[in-house]
Amino acid sequence: MGDSTTTAQPSQDFEKVLVDSSTEVASFDSHHKTPLQHLQHFLHSNPAAVPLIVLILSVIIFGVLLGGKFFSAFTMTLILQQMAIVGIVGAAQTLVILTAGIDLSVGAIMVLSSVVMGQFAFRYGVPPVLSVLCGLGVGALCGYINGTLVARMKLPPFIVTLGMWQIVLASNFLYSANETIRAQAIAADAPILQFFGQNFRIGNAVFTYGVVAMVLLVALLWYALNRTAWGRYVYAVGDDPEAAQLSGVNVKRMLISIYTLSGLICALAGWALIGRIGSVSPTAGQFANIESITAVVIGGISLFGGRGSIMGMLFGALIVGVFSLGLRLMGTDPQWTYLLIGLLIIIAVAIDQWIRKVAA
């Protein structure tokens, strides 16, 4: 018994030395991180931080340049009204890009869904509520087709959604015969189609139900992405689909569900679009796909998938809104807006690459 005790002692001392040395090494590493490295890791852990900082600085700069009129409650809520459609479509785009995909058909699906709602109500005499449901169903169907082609046939999302964009855009003009349903007719016979354009006041602030829908949608998706197993699967599929599959995630089913939900959200945006412009127009929202990608990229969501926050997308959309309205109030040429937003897109992608390099 005595011999075993003496032989155990050196072993224990050796383990203690290993623990102490590893602790010292860990302590040494942590103490020698530069402030830049700390910043990089912080931004990797909080992807919405950069667009939030840019948004705050943008508001402050335009507030200083334009004075009190920019900080008014009416101006702030006007930005929200103008960006409500982009925010809703951006939410759909966010889900797809988080899976390392892209959806170029979001704008076309939005417009086709709005046209279906209007045509069903006025051409076929379908009750307005059912017409809205039919439009939502068409959007979800388009998304389902995109998801099936990407997940089951292994086609590249860029090619699939580019083709779907052309198909849906052509179908939209052929089906509607390029006719606009006027706002007066909708207000008289199907006012529910204009529901998201109705507004209410809180003091001097003017909100539309389209803004409320955007905020509620972003809040719901934030909860789903950050607090549910489905949300963890979305990030897992975008980060490494093969590893997600080995972990028990049905990647094909997830992709189909994400694209279908994206199409449904685009149809919701189509309903909100009718409220925003008052009429059903087959030519409205032509740049929604580009605007949604812009909001996502400026919002710090990685185009490589698996990283980003839907709150960042919302901040990105608001940044575009602040620049657009701020420069307009300053009386500058509209081209300056495109120039500055283009610079922001390039800077946002560069920052994303920088953060990913550190994380690796």
C-alpha angles and dihedrals in degrees: 000000000000092000093052090052094053093047092050092055098068089047091054091047091050091051089049090052090051092050092047093047093047089049090051092049091049090047090048092051095047093049093052098055110121121230087250091057091049089052092049093051091046091053090047090054093043108037093172092059097084097052090044091054091046091049093051092047091047092053092047094048095048090043090056093045096045101033126216097336091073092053093052118120090238093056093047093051091043088062089053092050092050094048099042094097093045090048093053094046089043089058089057091047091049093059092052096044091049086064090054091257134110133216117212092172099066095101094047092048090050093053095043090051091052091048091050090052091052097042094047091051098044107024099039100025093235113163109267094241091054089045089057090050090050090052091050089049092052090052092050091047092053090050091048091054090050091049094047093051092048098042105035103028094037093227118160111265091227093057095041095050093041089056092044090050091057094044095048093043092053092044089051094057094040094049096045094039083226091286124146122218105221125237093238093057092048093048091051101043109017110021092160088074088064094046096113091053094061114104141205133193133236103185107306092338116103117204130183125209086243088065090048090050091051093049093046092047093051091046092050093048091045089056093045093049096045105031107033137067089239090060092050089051091053091056092042093053091049094046099047120344094189093053090046090052091051089050091059100265114141095226096185093052091046093052092048091049092049095050091045091051089047090055091048091052090049089054088052087053088052090056090048089048091060089054092047097052096025095228140068106251126173090205097055124107096021094153098042093110093056093042092051093050089048092054091047095049096044086046091066098250110148116241086212090066135234098073135075144065130253087223086063089056090053091050089048091053091049091050089057089048093050093049093045096049095036094053091043091054089050089056095237126152111277089234089072088065092056091045095053094042089050089053090049091053093052092045091048092053091047091052090049091053090048092051093047091052091055093046090054 
